[in-house]
Amino acid sequence: MTDHYFNHSLVRLHYYKFGNGPKAMLCFHGFGMHGKQFSILKEKFGNDYTFYGFDLFFHKETKLQNQSIEHLKKGISKTEFCKLIIDFCDAHQIDRFSVMSYSLGTYYATVLAEFEAKRIDKLFILAPAFLKTLPIIKVFAKNKFANLFFRKLFLSEHGISIALNLFRRIRIFDLKSYHILQKEMATAELRYAFYANVTYLRHLETKPSDLIKALNLNQVKCYFVFGERDKMYPQHLADEIIPQLNFGSKIILDEDHDMVNKNLPSKIYSLIYDN
């Protein structure tokens, strides 16, 4: 595995490269993780795929060229994001690719699929967070005064503790999700990353109808992968979208939300080679 930077007018994008196969796989990790998250796939797939695991915005070594709060609040458009990824692909002579994504990374992956499905062979959507954005998060992201409150709240250790306990008591999420979020908000760096992601990525919303149209038109094989015990993103979220996809599948793993583990490569192998 090697790590690199792609210097772009928008961002200094850090990524890991692993595997040496002829096919490309672009990887978008979950919140609080990094571009190495899918390196567990290297041993089983490294001869067939070259993986590019990006550090997503506000994670690890990836840095915006303009890191001011004002720029952050402006947000990134879907067109700007897709141009970044296609510029990356063009610079690396990648014509076609598959996409692997998990949780937060599914926002990136589905926007890319909506605009660039013509270049995608297979799309893996693990724990599809893009199908379930809490209404309160949308308010925090898009309302000027709510966003200011959100920033002050989430950058405070005491404030986030109060907020998580409140949300659990009014059953916005269950105890298992509460513990996951506690872990994901454990440090000042992670809390800032959460605020920054919610604010900067608020335009990266994919309409299921647009995604379905793009995937069907370009005959993209799409796999929605759920953990059977994942209470944050339960399997019923895909019940409407799957029947409308010509090449879509729903896969249920014997996992909870943290499904990117040593068991995943064999599951992905069966999806790629046994179907």
N, C-alpha and C positions, 0 to 999 in steps of 0.2 A: 504494500500500500504506500502511495506517495501523496503528499499534499501540495496544493498549488493555489495561486491567486489568479483571478481573472479581473483585470482592471477595466472598468466600464465607467462611462460618464456618470452613471447613477450610483454605483456601488463598487467597493473592492470586495469581490465575491470570493470567499475561500471555499475550496472543495477538496475532497479526497478522491483519488482514482485507484481502483483496485480491479483485479481481473484483467485478462488480456484477450478476450474473445472478440470476434468480428462484429457482434451486435452491441448497440449502446443501450444502457439503462440509466435514466436520470432518476435520482432518489431524493425525496423530500421528507425529512424526518419529523418527529413529533416535538411538542413543546418541551423545552428544557434539555433537549438532546443535541446532537450534532451530526455532521456528515458521515461519521463512522457507524451510525446506527445500523445500517444494513450490510455492514462488512461481514456479518455472519453468513451471507449468501455467497461469498467469494469461493469457498472450498467446493461447493456443489455446482456453481454456475460459472466460475472464473474462466473456463475454457470456451464458453459460448458467449459470454457477455463481458464487456468492459463497463464497469459501474462508475458513475460520477455522483458522489454523495455531497451535496451542497450543505454548508452551514447556512441556515436560513437567516433572514433579517433578524438582527438583535440576538443572535446566537453565536457564541464563540468568536471566531476570527473575522466574520463578515461584518464590514462597516460601511455605512452610507458615506458617500463623499461629502454630503452636507448633513451633519449630525445635530443641527439646531432643533429645538422644540417646535419652532414655527414650520420648518420643513417637514418634520415628523407629522404635525397636525394636518398638513396639506394632503398627505397620503399618496399612495402609488396607484395609478390606474391599471386596469387590466391590460390595456394596450402597452403601457410602459413595461409592465412585468414580462409580458410575452416577448416584447422586443429584446429585453435583456437575455432571456433564455435562447431565443433564436440567434442573437448575436454570438452568444457563447457557442452554440452548435456550429454556426458557420465558421467561427475561428478554429474549431477543432475538427472541421470537415465531417460533421455528423449530419447526415441527410435524414435518416429515419431513426427512431428510437422507441423504446418502451419506457413506461413511467411506473415507479414504485413510490407509494406515499402512505403516510400513517398519521392519523389524527389531525393535528394542525397542518401537516403537509398536504392533506387532501384539498385544502383551499387552493394551494398553489397548483396542484396537479389538475384539478377540474377546470380551473380557469385556462390553463395551458391547453387542455383537451378541447375546451369550447372554441378556442381560436385556432389551434394548430393540429386538429385531429388528423388532418391529411398526412401528417408526418409520424403518427403514432401507430405502433403495431399492437401493443398490449398495454392496458391500463389497470394497475392494481391499486385499489382504494381500501386500505385497512382502517377500521374504526372511523367511518366517514363523518368527521366533525362538521364538514360543510353542509350536511343535511340537518344540523341541529345547532343553530346559533340562538342562544337565549335572548329573548326580547330585551332584557335589561342590558345585555352587552351591546346590542344595537343602539340603544339610547345613549350609553356611555360613549360609544364610538362616534356618533353622528351629531349629538347635541352639544353645542359649544360650552354651555354652563355645566351640563352633566359631565362632560369630559374633564373639565377643570376639577370638579369634585372627585371624579374617578382617579385623576392623577394624584391628588393629595392623599386620597384614601389608600391607594395601592402602593404608594411609595413609603407608607408608614407601616411598620411591623405590627403595631398595636391596632391600626385601622383595619388591616387585612384580616387579622384574627377575629375582630368583631364582625366583619362582613361575612366571613365564612361560616361562623357560628349562627348568624342570623339566617343565612340562606339555607343552612341545614335544618334549622328549626321550622322554617316555613315550607320545607320540603321542595325547594328548587332542585336539590340533589340529595342522594341518600348518603349513609355513613361511609360506604366504600368510596364513593366519589369524593366525599369530604376529605378523607385521608390522602387520596391521590392529589387533590388540589393543595392540601397542606404541604405536601412534599414539593409540589411544583412552585410554591410561593415561599419557600423556606429562607431564601436569602434576598438581600436588597437587589442583587443583580437579576435574579429571577423575577422579582416583583416589577422591576423596571421593564424587563423584557415582555412581561405580560401586558403592561400598560401600552408599551410601544407597539406590540403586535396588534392589539385590538384597535389602536388609533390609526396606525400607518396602513394596515391591511383592510380597512373597512370597505374599500371599493372592490375587493376581490370576492365578490359574491357571484356565484354561478346559479343561473336559473335552471332548474332541472329540465325544463322544456328545451332550452337552448343546447344543453349538454346532450340530451337524448338525440336531438336532430343532428348534431355534429358527429356523434359516435356512429349513428346508423348510416348516415350519408357516406362515411369513410370506412365502414365495416371494421371498426375497432373492437377487439375483444376486451371486454371490461369485467373485472372481477371485484365484487363488493365482499370484503372479508370482515366478519364479525366475530367477537369473542362471545361464547355462549353465556358467560357470566359478566359481561360488560354492561353495567347499569348506566354508564354515561352515554353510550351510543348503541342502544339495543337494535337487534336485527330487524325489527318492524319498520325502521326508518327507510328501508329500501323497498318496502312492499309495493309502493306505487311506481317507482322508477324502473324496477327490474322487468316487469311484463312488457314495458314499452321499448325495451332494448332488443335489437335483433341478435346481438352477440353478447348479452349480459348474463352474468351468473351471480348467485348469492352463495357464499360459502360460510359455514359456521364452524369455528374451531373450539376445541375444548380448552378455552382460555378465558381470562378476564380482560381488562383493558390493556394490560401490559403483554401484548401478544408477540412483540418482536423479540423472540428469544430463540434458544437452540432448537426448538421444535419447528420453527417457521420454514427453514429451507426445504425440508421434505414435503411440507404442505404446498409450497410454491412450485416445487418440482412436479408434483402431480397435476397442478393446474396447467403448467406449461407443456408438459410432455405426454400426459395421459388423457388430454382432452382434444 
